[in-house]
């Protein structure tokens, strides 16, 4: 049986053009980039980290993302993702993502993966200041993209909290998100990982975002830092981001020492690009206030 998910992770790990030591945090960040849906950057997610906010009832979203996955036998490989998401209520979001590893000449490899996503907001006292909270899960089949036996499905459950703060005006919004998550397979939970980030929305036109994946208080400064920005024009949006942009050269000291030894990781960082399309039926047919 082909274990597509494991093959993709193996391919990504082996094919990166410049190798670097993989910590548990960087491995988990790679895993997250592989199983997370393509999100609305700065809206229902940061880059790869989901937010507690949702699409909204009867609103739909289609997004595509691509990132270089390395080089094999002189040819570049790219991991492409296409997500379809729907808001079934104001607090529930469903999604499906298809991933395909392709060659630089656009020929498909035989490595692909289907994932399903569910997010439910259970705490929402208002749009601003008071945090919203949601639980969710990403599910991926480990065997031939067949979702038949739960022991062959890897689950990524999470709890996320988001607080949105207007900056002088509701047209400029700063959002802060914290996330706790793990991996579950065969009814066993893995180690909990923590992530977080901020994003800034300027007039629902320009979005900037930064996130830290895989924070572990016992091994600080092994986190993966991602940055991104997007432009939104009506129902269309396009964004560019960089992942794994910070490297800590010395992790043997205390938190302050480790932070001081951090530098931009220009050699090993990866570029990602996204295109997205909204179908805001819920907003279009909502009663006028």
Secondary structure, DSSP 8 states (H G I E B T S, - for coil): ---HHHHHHHHHHHH-SS-----HHHHHHHHHHHHS----BTTTBSSSSB-S----TTEEEEEEEEEEEEEETTEEEEEEEEEEEEESSSSEEEEEEEEEEEETTS-EEEEEEEEEEEEEEEE-S-SSSS-EEEEEEEEEESSTT--S-GGGEEEEEEEEEEEEEESSSTTEEEEEEEEEE--EETTEE---EEEEEEEEEETTTEEEEEEEEEE-GGGTT--EEEEEEEEEETTEEEEEEEES-EEES--SS-HHHHHHTEEE-TTT-EEEEEEEEEEEHHHHTS---
